[in-house]
Amino acid sequence: MKTLKIGFDAKRIFNNHTGLGVYGRNLVSNLTKQYPANQYFLFTPKETTLFRPNPVNTAVIKPSTPFKALWRSYGINKEIVQNNLDIYHGLSNEIPFKLSKSVKYVCTIHDLIWLRMPETYKSIDRYFYTKKLKHACTNSDIIIATSHQTANDIQELMHVPAHKIRIVYQTGPEIPSHIRSDSPLESPYFFYLSSFQERKNHIPLLKAFANIKDKSNRMLVLAGAEGNTLKEVQQFVASNKLQSDVKILTNISDVQKYWWLKHADAFVYPSAYEGFGIPLIEAMQLGIPLILHDIPVFREIAENTAQYFSLKSEGSLEQELMDFTHNKEPNSCVKAQILPKFSPEHTNQQLFSVYDELTS
């Protein structure tokens, strides 16, 4: 296998603590370990300690221009050419607007949420997201979708032909080997890990939990980055006198996250729309039972190893929470049946086959 020079849009690797940052850090870390003979270049306007690259085969490239905000879109081609890249991989729905004919371009598209649920995004954000996405779809040599759901959306909404799209799942992160053995709560609890945004459906979950809390003998823990629905969630908890039954955690560390997740009775995921769902993989890695909103991408990932509910069906979520309460049986086949397709080894092989296809 020949060696390659591969560049990555690394802004979110160094500066994003959540989904897109996790994706980039996992991808680069795993590739540099499994394919160490290649040279990897991380292009970022700002380097932080959030990620520490492998010094043997990875270089960090920062802008030589004072216009750092525009560099990734319009000024980066100079550095791409100088480093004689074979491939440039945009990790989050975009590639540069100025391209080099000597370089192959790959773009990972995670979701098209702002097109599926435009009411949840500002119009200015939708404009720029769409502009960048159209350019990436037109000018990338290959598009990588992180799920069949996203691939279908790309074909339907952006009119990209299927032959240009490859599906490569995200990997689960490396779970720490030592997680505290004591539970963070004395009471058993349901756990939901997600940023506080409208499409994440915290309020429907709270309403369902309020209806069954006295019968389930469990608490509900909501953890995630602060967002525009956090105040609404806090007000709902206060107005419904749920302070002793619901715990809200914001901006917790990875160490804290895995501690809370490991000791949860079940992971509940009521989100209205996702392109993938890393928290779902993390829960499966720790063997936590799943209670999921019945949307296509969750069926794609968890298959028949989860309980599903529909928010369009009144009482469906309450019923699944109560069914779990009475029939708590963690699905022992999850790791053997599901997790291998999200392993670093498997996804790296798929990703590198894309790179090999482009440079053959």
Backbone torsions as a table, in degrees:
resi	resn	phi	psi	omega
1	MET	NA	128.1	-178.1
2	LYS	-71.7	157.8	177.6
3	THR	-89.7	149.0	-175.6
4	LEU	-128.6	156.4	169.1
5	LYS	-106.6	113.3	-173.2
6	ILE	-120.8	126.8	177.5
7	GLY	-105.8	149.3	-179.9
8	PHE	-130.3	141.6	168.1
9	ASP	-71.8	105.6	-169.6
10	ALA	-107.8	14.4	-179.6
11	LYS	-54.1	-47.8	-176.0
12	ARG	-78.0	-23.8	175.2
13	ILE	-58.7	-40.4	-176.3
14	PHE	-94.1	-13.5	-169.7
15	ASN	-133.2	2.6	-177.9
16	ASN	-123.2	121.7	-176.3
17	HIS	-82.9	-17.0	-171.7
18	THR	-105.7	-147.1	-165.6
19	GLY	-46.4	-57.2	-176.0
20	LEU	-67.7	-35.5	176.5
21	GLY	-67.3	-42.3	178.0
22	VAL	-60.6	-44.8	179.1
23	TYR	-57.1	-50.6	-177.7
24	GLY	-64.3	-42.8	-179.2
25	ARG	-65.3	-43.5	178.0
26	ASN	-61.7	-45.8	-176.2
27	LEU	-61.8	-51.3	-176.6
28	VAL	-67.9	-43.3	179.8
29	SER	-60.2	-44.3	-178.3
30	ASN	-69.2	-41.4	-179.9
31	LEU	-64.3	-42.6	-177.5
32	THR	-66.7	-24.1	176.9
33	LYS	-84.0	-43.6	-174.5
34	GLN	-80.2	-28.7	179.5
35	TYR	-127.6	68.0	-171.7
36	PRO	-70.9	-15.4	-176.8
37	ALA	-74.3	-19.3	-179.6
38	ASN	-77.8	164.7	172.5
39	GLN	-107.1	133.0	-177.0
40	TYR	-119.0	139.2	-176.7
41	PHE	-127.2	124.1	-178.4
42	LEU	-105.2	111.7	-177.5
43	PHE	-94.6	116.2	-177.5
44	THR	-146.2	139.2	176.1
45	PRO	-72.3	-17.0	-178.0
46	LYS	-150.2	126.7	178.1
47	GLU	-99.2	135.0	178.6
48	THR	-130.2	178.7	178.5
49	THR	-86.9	6.1	179.8
50	LEU	-64.3	-26.9	178.3
51	PHE	-138.7	135.1	178.9
52	ARG	-115.4	105.6	-176.7
53	PRO	-67.7	156.8	173.6
54	ASN	-68.8	114.8	-174.9
55	PRO	-68.7	-16.4	-176.7
56	VAL	-73.5	-42.1	-173.8
57	ASN	-129.1	13.1	-175.5
58	THR	-131.1	131.8	177.4
59	ALA	-119.5	146.1	176.7
60	VAL	-102.3	125.8	-178.7
61	ILE	-112.0	123.1	179.1
62	LYS	-115.8	160.3	-173.7
63	PRO	-65.3	141.4	173.6
64	SER	-92.9	-2.8	179.2
65	THR	-102.4	150.1	177.0
66	PRO	-72.3	-13.8	-177.8
67	PHE	-89.1	68.7	-172.9
68	LYS	-65.8	-32.3	-176.9
69	ALA	-64.9	-31.3	-177.7
70	LEU	-98.6	-6.7	-172.2
71	TRP	-58.8	-46.7	-176.6
72	ARG	-60.5	-32.2	-176.9
73	SER	-91.6	-35.9	-169.9
74	TYR	-126.1	-20.6	-174.4
75	GLY	-110.7	-6.7	-169.7
76	ILE	-74.3	-18.8	-175.8
77	ASN	-58.7	-32.8	179.8
78	LYS	-59.4	-47.1	-179.6
79	GLU	-70.9	-33.5	177.7
80	ILE	-61.9	-44.7	-179.9
81	VAL	-69.5	-42.6	-178.6
82	GLN	-59.2	-35.1	-178.2
83	ASN	-90.9	4.4	172.2
84	ASN	53.9	49.7	-177.8
85	LEU	-69.1	147.9	168.5
86	ASP	-87.3	-38.9	-175.0
87	ILE	-138.7	139.9	169.0
88	TYR	-119.3	125.6	-175.2
89	HIS	-113.9	111.2	172.5
90	GLY	-79.9	120.0	-170.9
91	LEU	-90.9	-3.3	-175.0
92	SER	-148.7	67.8	168.9
93	ASN	71.2	11.5	-179.4
94	GLU	-152.9	155.3	170.7
95	ILE	-133.0	166.7	-179.0
96	PRO	-61.7	154.6	178.8
97	PHE	-80.7	-30.2	174.7
98	LYS	-97.2	123.5	-172.4
99	LEU	-118.1	155.8	176.3
100	SER	-105.7	134.4	-178.7
101	LYS	-68.3	-19.5	-177.6
102	SER	-86.1	-3.6	-174.6
103	VAL	-116.0	141.1	172.7
104	LYS	-92.4	139.6	-175.4
105	TYR	-115.4	131.2	176.8
106	VAL	-120.6	142.2	176.9
107	CYS	-133.9	127.7	172.3
108	THR	-88.5	126.4	175.0
109	ILE	-110.9	120.6	-174.0
110	HIS	-89.3	-39.5	-178.9
111	ASP	-168.0	168.2	175.1
112	LEU	-125.6	46.2	-173.2
113	ILE	-60.2	-40.2	-177.2
114	TRP	-66.6	-18.7	175.0
115	LEU	-90.5	-34.3	177.9
116	ARG	-76.2	-35.2	-178.0
117	MET	-131.2	66.0	-174.4
118	PRO	-60.6	-26.3	-178.0
119	GLU	-67.5	-13.4	-178.4
120	THR	-95.7	4.2	-179.3
121	TYR	-129.0	150.2	174.3
122	LYS	-70.3	147.9	-176.4
123	SER	-61.7	-37.1	-179.9
124	ILE	-66.2	-37.4	177.1
125	ASP	-66.6	-43.3	179.1
126	ARG	-59.8	-38.7	-178.8
127	TYR	-61.9	-51.6	-176.5
128	PHE	-71.0	-38.0	177.1
129	TYR	-60.3	-42.8	-178.0
130	THR	-69.5	-40.2	178.9
131	LYS	-60.4	-46.9	-179.8
132	LYS	-66.0	-39.7	-178.5
133	LEU	-66.8	-43.0	178.9
134	LYS	-59.2	-43.8	179.3
135	HIS	-62.5	-44.1	-179.5
136	ALA	-64.3	-43.2	-178.7
137	CYS	-64.8	-35.7	-178.6
138	THR	-77.6	-38.1	-167.8
139	ASN	-107.4	-11.2	175.4
140	SER	-72.3	143.8	176.3
141	ASP	-72.9	-36.1	175.1
142	ILE	-141.8	140.3	174.4
143	ILE	-103.1	131.7	173.7
144	ILE	-104.7	124.6	174.3
145	ALA	-104.8	141.8	-176.7
146	THR	-87.7	2.0	175.6
147	SER	-163.9	163.2	173.8
148	HIS	-64.0	-33.9	177.5
149	GLN	-57.7	-49.2	-179.4
150	THR	-67.1	-39.6	178.0
151	ALA	-59.2	-42.6	178.3
152	ASN	-63.7	-40.5	178.7
153	ASP	-64.3	-40.2	179.8
154	ILE	-62.5	-42.8	179.4
155	GLN	-67.0	-43.1	-175.4
156	GLU	-73.9	-46.2	-171.6
157	LEU	-91.2	-28.0	-178.2
158	MET	-111.6	-3.2	175.3
159	HIS	59.5	38.6	176.8
160	VAL	-88.0	130.3	-179.5
161	PRO	-66.8	147.2	-175.8
162	ALA	-59.6	-32.5	-176.0
163	HIS	-67.7	-14.1	-179.8
164	LYS	-92.6	-5.6	-173.5
165	ILE	-109.8	136.9	172.4
166	ARG	-122.5	139.1	178.6
167	ILE	-99.3	118.3	177.5
168	VAL	-131.0	113.0	-177.8
169	TYR	-67.3	157.0	170.0
170	GLN	-75.4	157.5	175.5
171	THR	-98.8	155.9	170.2
172	GLY	-74.5	152.3	178.8
173	PRO	-71.5	168.8	175.0
174	GLU	-78.3	111.2	-177.8
175	ILE	-76.0	133.3	178.6
176	PRO	-56.9	141.6	-178.4
177	SER	-75.1	-24.3	-178.4
178	HIS	-116.7	101.0	175.0
179	ILE	-113.4	138.7	-176.3
180	ARG	-50.3	135.1	-176.5
181	SER	-82.8	-17.8	178.4
182	ASP	-86.7	141.9	-179.6
183	SER	-75.3	143.7	178.5
184	PRO	-69.2	-16.6	178.3
185	LEU	-128.8	150.2	174.7
186	GLU	-73.9	-31.9	-179.5
187	SER	-88.1	149.7	171.0
188	PRO	-65.9	156.3	-175.3
189	TYR	-153.1	151.0	166.5
190	PHE	-85.3	148.6	-176.3
191	PHE	-129.7	134.6	175.3
192	TYR	-130.4	120.0	179.9
193	LEU	-110.0	112.0	-178.2
194	SER	-172.1	148.7	173.8
195	SER	-64.4	154.1	-176.3
196	PHE	-87.2	89.5	178.9
197	GLN	-131.8	160.3	-173.8
198	GLU	-58.5	-45.6	-175.8
199	ARG	-70.0	-11.0	-179.1
200	LYS	-78.8	-11.3	169.7
201	ASN	61.1	45.0	175.9
202	HIS	-66.5	-38.7	-176.2
203	ILE	-66.3	-47.3	175.2
204	PRO	-57.7	-36.0	177.4
205	LEU	-66.1	-43.2	179.1
206	LEU	-62.9	-40.6	179.0
207	LYS	-63.3	-43.3	179.1
208	ALA	-65.6	-42.8	-179.4
209	PHE	-64.1	-40.1	179.6
210	ALA	-59.9	-32.8	-178.7
211	ASN	-74.8	-21.7	-175.1
212	ILE	-120.2	-1.2	-171.7
213	LYS	-59.4	-37.0	-178.4
214	ASP	-70.9	-23.1	179.9
215	LYS	-92.8	-24.8	-173.6
216	SER	-88.7	-21.9	-178.7
217	ASN	58.2	35.4	178.3
218	ARG	-130.8	156.6	171.7
219	MET	-95.9	170.4	174.3
220	LEU	-122.2	127.8	178.2
221	VAL	-114.7	124.9	178.3
222	LEU	-112.2	120.6	-177.5
223	ALA	-130.1	140.8	177.2
224	GLY	163.7	176.3	-179.9
225	ALA	-68.9	145.6	177.7
226	GLU	-62.1	138.3	178.9
227	GLY	-145.0	-170.5	-172.1
228	ASN	-77.3	-3.2	176.5
229	THR	-109.3	4.4	-177.7
230	LEU	-60.0	-45.7	-179.4
231	LYS	-62.2	-39.8	178.3
232	GLU	-62.2	-41.1	178.1
233	VAL	-64.2	-45.7	179.5
234	GLN	-62.5	-39.7	179.2
235	GLN	-67.2	-38.7	178.6
236	PHE	-63.1	-44.1	179.9
237	VAL	-60.6	-44.6	-178.4
238	ALA	-67.7	-46.1	-175.4
239	SER	-69.5	-23.5	178.9
240	ASN	-102.4	11.9	176.3
241	LYS	53.4	47.9	-178.6
242	LEU	-104.3	12.5	-173.9
243	GLN	-58.2	-33.3	-178.7
244	SER	-85.7	-6.9	-177.4
245	ASP	-111.7	-19.8	-176.5
246	VAL	-124.0	130.7	177.4
247	LYS	-116.3	131.0	-179.4
248	ILE	-112.4	125.2	-179.7
249	LEU	-120.9	127.4	-179.8
250	THR	-116.9	140.0	173.2
251	ASN	53.7	46.8	179.9
252	ILE	-79.5	156.7	179.1
253	SER	-76.0	167.1	176.4
254	ASP	-61.7	-38.5	179.0
255	VAL	-60.6	-45.5	178.1
256	GLN	-66.5	-41.0	-179.1
257	LYS	-57.4	-48.9	-177.3
258	TYR	-70.1	-29.0	176.1
259	TRP	-64.3	-48.9	179.3
260	TRP	-65.4	-41.4	-176.9
261	LEU	-68.0	-41.8	-176.8
262	LYS	-59.5	-35.3	-173.4
263	HIS	-99.5	5.7	177.9
264	ALA	-72.0	147.9	174.1
265	ASP	-72.1	-35.9	178.9
266	ALA	-158.8	153.0	174.7
267	PHE	-101.2	123.4	-178.4
268	VAL	-107.9	132.3	-175.5
269	TYR	-134.1	91.3	-176.8
270	PRO	-93.6	13.0	-175.3
271	SER	-54.4	143.3	-177.4
272	ALA	-76.5	-29.8	-175.5
273	TYR	-158.8	135.4	175.3
274	GLU	-143.1	152.8	172.3
275	GLY	-86.6	-24.6	177.4
276	PHE	-151.4	-108.7	179.5
277	GLY	141.5	70.1	-179.1
278	ILE	-57.6	-41.0	179.7
279	PRO	-57.5	-31.4	177.5
280	LEU	-64.1	-42.8	178.0
281	ILE	-65.0	-42.1	179.7
282	GLU	-60.6	-41.9	178.5
283	ALA	-63.3	-42.4	179.1
284	MET	-64.9	-37.9	178.9
285	GLN	-60.9	-32.9	-179.9
286	LEU	-92.3	2.4	177.2
287	GLY	74.8	24.8	-178.1
288	ILE	-88.1	129.6	177.6
289	PRO	-58.7	151.0	-173.9
290	LEU	-115.7	135.0	171.5
291	ILE	-124.4	106.4	-164.9
292	LEU	-121.2	146.2	170.0
293	HIS	-63.5	136.1	-174.5
294	ASP	-81.2	77.3	175.5
295	ILE	-117.8	155.7	-170.2
296	PRO	-55.1	-42.4	-174.9
297	VAL	-68.2	-32.0	177.6
298	PHE	-70.8	-37.5	173.9
299	ARG	-63.4	-39.1	179.6
300	GLU	-62.1	-40.7	-175.9
301	ILE	-81.0	-52.9	-171.2
302	ALA	-90.3	-15.8	179.9
303	GLU	52.7	-125.4	-174.6
304	ASN	-100.9	21.3	-177.1
305	THR	-98.1	9.2	-177.4
306	ALA	-129.4	163.7	166.6
307	GLN	-91.1	139.8	-177.2
308	TYR	-121.2	146.9	175.9
309	PHE	-134.8	160.6	176.8
310	SER	-118.7	126.3	177.5
311	LEU	-75.7	-9.6	175.5
312	LYS	-83.2	-13.9	-179.4
313	SER	-105.8	114.6	-176.2
314	GLU	-58.9	128.5	176.4
315	GLY	85.3	-2.2	-176.6
316	SER	-65.2	-44.8	180.0
317	LEU	-66.2	-43.3	177.2
318	GLU	-58.1	-41.7	-178.4
319	GLN	-63.6	-42.6	-179.4
320	GLU	-67.8	-37.2	176.9
321	LEU	-64.1	-40.6	179.5
322	MET	-72.2	-38.6	177.5
323	ASP	-61.0	-39.3	177.7
324	PHE	-65.9	-40.0	179.7
325	THR	-58.1	-40.4	-176.3
326	HIS	-88.6	-20.6	-175.3
327	ASN	-133.7	56.8	-177.4
328	LYS	-73.1	101.3	179.8
329	GLU	-135.9	92.3	178.3
330	PRO	-54.4	136.2	-176.7
331	ASN	-78.9	108.7	-173.4
332	SER	-72.8	-13.1	-176.6
333	CYS	-90.0	-1.1	-174.2
334	VAL	-56.6	-52.3	-175.7
335	LYS	-62.3	-45.6	-177.2
336	ALA	-69.8	-35.5	-172.6
337	GLN	-89.8	-37.6	-168.9
338	ILE	-107.7	-47.9	-167.6
339	LEU	-63.9	-31.1	-179.0
340	PRO	-54.7	-32.8	-178.5
341	LYS	-73.9	-8.7	176.5
342	PHE	-110.5	13.2	-178.5
343	SER	-74.8	150.3	177.8
344	PRO	-57.1	-40.2	-178.4
345	GLU	-60.8	-44.3	-178.2
346	HIS	-68.6	-48.7	-177.0
347	THR	-69.4	-34.7	177.1
348	ASN	-63.2	-40.7	178.2
349	GLN	-62.2	-42.3	178.6
350	GLN	-64.4	-43.8	-178.9
351	LEU	-65.7	-42.9	-177.9
352	PHE	-70.1	-25.8	174.9
353	SER	-65.7	-31.2	175.2
354	VAL	-66.3	-47.9	179.6
355	TYR	-60.5	-43.2	-178.5
356	ASP	-64.9	-39.2	178.4
357	GLU	-60.6	-39.3	-176.5
358	LEU	-75.0	-25.4	-173.5
359	THR	-110.2	6.6	179.5
360	SER	-77.0	NA	NA
